[in-house]
Amino acid sequence: MKILVAPDKFKGSLSAIEAVAAITRGLRAVWPETEITGVPIADGGEGFAEVLGQPLDGRWVRTQAVDPLGREVEARYMWVEAERLAIIEMSAASGLWRLAPEERAPLRANTFGTGQLIRHAVERGARKILVGLGGSATTDGGVGMAAALGYDFLTSDGEELALHPGCFIALTRIQAGGVIDLPEIVAACDVQNPLLGPRGTAHVFSPQKGASASDVVALEGGLNALADCVTADLGCDFRDTPGAGAAGGIAFGLMSFCGAKVCSGFDLVAETLDLEKRIAESDLVVTGEGRIDGQTVEGKGPAGVAALARKYGKPVLALAGSVAETASVEALFDATCAIIDEPVTLDAAMSRGAEFLERTTVRAARLIALGTKL
């Protein structure tokens, strides 16, 4: 039997690489002689650069940038010298993980640090830049990033606009005179949300970043003003494009200010890792992530793995910290297993993620082995 292990990260607990290791240990405990191949996956969020960079012989480049509140930090991105390719995670500088819970400030947080990383890669000689979107602390439509690349954002009296989303309602003009030359940029994301409206980034995602009901209204108004100015001054309008709302709307900014193409993060990773061929050659596919629910079905990595497994008639087992057993989830996977099997605090569940994942894999493998004997 050939088993492919292809999980995403268990956010806050295990990287995709660590998840592969834990699942593999569990499988080996039951099937010590079985051929097991581990392929960590990502869909554009945390882990994207490492998962893509490793098979391409990439290495980390470290540089100074600012966090979502403008404080100087060290950040990194993956560099593939042979292709002059930079692989950047926007969360490296602008991620929610950079802020303590009490520091979350949705009306102030911006993506200037992500723009600094892009600029650093351009000045290093990048011919192509991949930007993974996810885990952001921001809802600024990419304005901070664009400012780091040379765009000017002005008020009606010609003054520079503060790069705080709470101020965007005062935006009246965008100037591109000082913008640096940019190579091809591809943005990888795992959501289809537009920039504005009930399914837009302010309404759906900003509450997860600390936004109150009044903050959501202010953010929506500012992003609407931004979209209007982009249309008037840059001659493009991506506000309704699926995925434009990804990572606080930075996908909209990358398309508008950088001419970026937005694609499925999972599809990009799957192509690079030759995942479809690996699945076709396997007898069992094991995937997983921190939580499996309705959002998984919307384009998360495990859903992509399951779709490929279905294409080739391969059974797929999904493991997760918790599982919402909805009809869409049940239709996606042949079996799902929640890995927390005893009463524990959230902190304990996170810190013991590898233990719980390995233990649950052993139980699942024994059940599969029992089923083959019936």
C-alpha positions in Angstrom: 0.0 0.0 0.0 1.1 3.5 -0.8 0.0 6.4 1.4 0.3 10.1 0.6 0.4 12.4 3.6 -0.5 15.9 2.5 -1.8 18.2 5.3 -1.9 21.9 5.7 -0.7 23.6 8.9 -2.6 23.2 12.2 -2.7 27.0 12.8 -1.1 28.0 16.1 0.0 24.5 16.8 1.9 22.7 14.0 3.4 23.7 10.7 2.5 21.6 7.7 5.9 20.0 7.9 5.4 19.1 11.5 2.0 17.7 10.8 3.4 15.5 8.1 6.0 14.1 10.6 3.3 13.4 13.3 0.9 11.7 10.9 3.8 9.6 9.4 4.8 8.5 12.9 1.2 7.4 13.6 1.0 5.5 10.3 4.3 3.8 10.8 3.2 2.5 14.2 0.5 0.4 12.4 2.1 -0.2 9.0 5.9 -0.2 9.5 6.7 -1.5 6.0 4.2 0.7 4.1 5.5 3.2 1.5 4.6 6.7 2.9 5.3 9.9 1.1 5.0 13.2 2.9 4.0 16.4 1.0 3.3 19.4 3.2 0.8 21.8 1.5 -0.3 25.4 1.8 -3.0 27.5 0.3 -1.4 31.0 0.5 -1.3 31.6 4.2 1.4 30.8 6.8 3.8 28.1 5.6 3.3 29.1 1.9 6.9 30.2 1.4 8.5 27.3 3.2 6.3 24.7 1.4 7.1 26.1 -2.0 10.7 27.1 -1.4 12.0 23.9 0.0 11.6 21.8 -3.2 12.9 24.7 -5.3 16.1 24.8 -3.2 15.2 28.2 -1.8 16.8 29.9 1.2 15.6 32.5 3.7 16.5 36.1 3.2 16.1 38.3 6.3 15.6 42.1 6.3 14.2 44.9 8.3 10.6 45.9 7.9 7.8 47.3 10.0 4.9 45.5 11.6 1.2 46.4 11.2 1.6 49.3 13.6 4.8 50.7 12.2 7.3 49.2 14.6 10.6 47.9 13.2 10.9 44.1 13.1 13.0 41.5 11.3 11.1 39.7 8.6 12.0 37.1 6.0 11.1 35.7 2.6 12.2 32.8 0.5 14.7 33.4 -2.3 15.2 30.9 -5.2 18.5 32.0 -6.8 18.3 29.9 -9.9 15.0 31.5 -10.9 15.5 34.9 -9.2 12.2 34.1 -7.6 11.0 35.7 -4.3 8.3 33.9 -2.3 6.8 36.3 0.3 4.1 35.7 2.9 2.3 39.0 3.6 1.9 37.8 7.2 5.7 37.8 7.7 5.5 41.6 8.3 1.8 42.4 8.4 0.4 39.3 10.1 -1.9 39.2 13.1 0.7 37.1 14.9 2.8 40.2 15.1 0.3 41.8 17.5 -0.7 40.9 21.1 -4.5 40.6 21.4 -4.7 44.0 23.2 -2.7 45.6 20.4 -5.1 44.8 17.6 -6.0 48.1 15.9 -8.0 47.6 12.7 -8.3 51.3 12.0 -4.5 51.8 12.2 -2.9 48.6 11.0 -1.5 48.7 7.5 0.6 46.7 5.1 3.6 49.0 4.6 5.9 46.2 5.9 4.8 43.9 3.1 5.6 46.6 0.6 9.1 46.8 2.1 9.6 43.1 1.6 8.4 43.4 -2.1 10.7 46.4 -2.6 13.7 44.5 -1.1 13.1 41.6 -3.4 12.9 43.9 -6.4 16.1 45.6 -5.5 17.7 42.2 -5.1 16.9 41.5 -8.7 13.7 39.4 -8.5 12.3 38.4 -11.9 9.1 37.1 -10.3 7.5 37.5 -6.9 4.9 35.2 -5.4 2.9 36.7 -2.5 1.0 34.4 -0.2 -2.0 36.0 1.3 -3.5 35.1 4.7 -3.2 35.7 8.4 -3.3 39.5 8.1 -3.8 42.0 10.9 -4.8 44.6 8.3 -7.8 45.9 6.4 -6.2 48.6 4.3 -6.8 47.3 0.7 -3.0 47.2 0.2 -2.5 51.0 0.6 0.4 50.6 3.0 2.1 48.2 0.6 1.6 50.6 -2.3 3.0 53.5 -0.4 6.2 51.5 0.3 6.5 51.0 -3.5 6.2 54.7 -4.2 2.5 55.5 -4.5 1.2 58.8 -3.0 -2.2 59.0 -1.4 -3.6 62.5 -1.0 -6.5 64.4 0.6 -8.5 67.1 -1.1 -6.1 69.8 0.0 -3.1 67.9 -1.4 -1.8 66.7 1.9 -0.5 63.2 2.3 -3.1 60.8 3.7 -2.1 59.0 6.9 -1.8 55.3 6.0 -4.5 54.3 8.6 -7.6 52.6 7.2 -9.7 54.8 9.5 -8.6 57.8 7.5 -9.3 56.5 4.0 -12.6 58.2 3.8 -10.6 61.4 3.2 -8.8 60.0 0.2 -9.4 61.9 -3.0 -6.3 61.3 -5.2 -3.6 58.7 -5.9 -0.4 59.6 -7.7 2.0 57.0 -9.2 5.0 59.2 -10.1 7.5 57.6 -7.8 6.6 54.0 -8.2 9.5 51.6 -8.7 9.5 49.2 -11.7 8.0 45.9 -10.7 8.5 42.4 -12.1 5.7 39.8 -12.6 3.8 39.4 -9.3 1.4 36.6 -8.5 -0.8 36.7 -5.4 -1.9 33.4 -3.9 -5.0 33.2 -1.8 -7.6 30.8 -0.6 -10.8 32.9 -0.5 -13.2 34.2 -3.1 -14.5 37.3 -1.2 -14.8 40.6 -3.1 -13.4 43.8 -1.6 -16.8 45.3 -0.5 -20.3 44.4 0.6 -21.7 41.8 2.9 -19.1 39.2 1.8 -16.3 41.8 1.6 -13.2 42.0 3.7 -14.4 44.5 6.3 -17.7 42.7 7.1 -16.3 39.1 7.0 -12.8 39.3 8.2 -12.1 42.5 10.1 -14.0 41.4 13.3 -11.5 38.6 13.6 -8.8 41.3 13.8 -10.5 43.2 16.5 -12.9 45.4 14.6 -16.1 46.5 16.4 -19.4 47.1 14.6 -18.6 50.8 14.1 -15.1 49.9 12.9 -16.5 47.7 10.2 -18.7 50.6 9.0 -15.6 52.9 8.9 -13.4 50.3 7.2 -16.1 49.7 4.5 -16.5 53.4 3.8 -12.7 53.9 3.5 -12.3 50.9 1.2 -15.1 52.2 -1.0 -13.4 55.5 -1.2 -10.1 53.7 -2.1 -11.8 51.7 -4.8 -13.4 54.9 -6.3 -10.0 56.6 -6.4 -8.3 53.6 -8.0 -10.9 53.7 -10.7 -10.6 57.4 -11.3 -6.8 57.7 -11.1 -5.5 54.3 -12.2 -8.2 53.3 -14.6 -8.9 49.9 -13.2 -11.6 48.4 -10.9 -11.1 45.1 -9.2 -13.5 45.7 -6.3 -15.8 42.9 -7.4 -13.1 40.5 -8.5 -13.4 37.2 -6.6 -10.5 37.1 -4.1 -10.0 40.9 -4.0 -10.9 40.9 -0.3 -8.2 38.4 0.6 -6.0 39.3 3.6 -7.7 42.6 4.3 -8.0 43.6 0.7 -4.3 43.4 -0.1 -5.3 41.3 -3.1 -7.2 44.3 -4.4 -4.1 46.4 -3.9 -1.8 44.0 -5.6 -4.0 43.9 -8.6 -4.6 47.6 -8.7 -1.1 48.9 -7.8 1.2 46.1 -9.0 -0.6 44.6 -11.9 -0.6 41.3 -10.1 -2.5 38.2 -11.1 -4.5 36.5 -8.3 -4.6 32.7 -8.3 -5.5 29.8 -6.0 -2.7 29.3 -3.5 -3.4 25.6 -3.4 -3.3 25.2 -7.2 0.0 27.0 -7.3 1.5 24.7 -4.6 -0.1 21.6 -6.1 1.5 22.3 -9.5 4.9 23.0 -8.0 4.8 19.8 -5.9 3.4 17.7 -8.7 0.7 16.7 -6.2 -1.8 15.4 -8.7 0.6 12.7 -9.9 1.5 11.8 -6.4 -2.2 11.3 -5.5 -2.8 9.3 -8.6 -0.1 6.9 -7.6 -1.3 6.5 -4.0 -3.8 4.0 -2.4 -4.7 6.3 0.5 -4.5 10.0 0.9 -4.3 11.7 4.4 -4.8 15.4 4.8 -5.8 17.8 7.5 -5.7 21.3 9.1 -6.5 23.0 12.4 -10.2 23.1 11.8 -12.4 21.5 9.1 -15.6 23.3 8.5 -17.5 25.3 5.9 -14.5 27.5 5.2 -12.5 24.4 4.3 -14.9 23.7 1.4 -14.4 27.3 0.1 -10.9 26.6 -1.2 -8.6 25.6 1.7 -5.8 23.2 1.0 -7.4 20.0 2.3 -10.4 20.6 0.0 -8.0 20.8 -3.0 -6.4 17.5 -1.9 -9.8 15.9 -1.6 -10.9 17.1 -5.0 -7.8 15.6 -6.6 -8.3 12.3 -4.7 -11.9 12.1 -5.9 -10.7 12.6 -9.5 -8.6 9.5 -9.2 -11.0 7.5 -7.0 -8.7 7.5 -4.0 -10.0 7.4 -0.5 -9.1 10.4 1.6 -8.9 10.8 5.4 -8.9 14.2 7.0 -7.6 14.9 10.5 -8.2 18.2 12.3 -8.2 19.8 15.7 -12.0 20.0 15.4 -14.5 19.0 12.7 -17.8 20.6 11.9 -19.7 17.7 10.4 -21.7 19.5 7.8 -23.1 18.0 4.7 -20.5 19.8 2.5 -17.7 18.4 4.7 -19.1 14.9 4.7 -19.3 15.0 0.9 -15.7 16.1 0.6 -13.9 13.5 2.6 -14.4 9.7 3.0 -13.7 10.1 6.7 -12.8 12.8 9.2 -11.3 12.6 12.7 -11.1 15.3 15.3 -7.8 14.7 17.1 -8.6 16.1 20.6 -9.7 13.0 22.5 -9.6 14.2 26.1 -10.7 17.3 28.0 -7.9 19.9 27.8 -7.6 23.7 27.7 -7.0 25.4 24.4 -3.4 26.1 25.3 -2.8 22.5 26.1 -4.4 21.4 22.9 -2.2 23.7 20.9 1.1 22.8 22.7 0.3 19.1 22.5 -0.8 19.1 18.9 1.8 16.7 17.6 0.9 14.2 20.3 -2.8 14.3 19.6 -2.3 14.1 15.9 0.0 11.1 16.1 -2.3 9.3 18.5 -5.4 9.9 16.4 -3.6 8.7 13.3 -2.7 5.4 15.0 -6.4 4.9 15.9 -7.6 5.8 12.4 -5.0 3.5 10.8 -6.1 0.6 13.1 -9.7 1.1 12.0 -8.7 1.1 8.4 -6.6 -2.1 8.9 -9.6 -3.7 10.6 -11.9 -2.7 7.8 -9.7 -4.4 5.2 -10.0 -7.7 7.1 -13.8 -7.7 7.0 
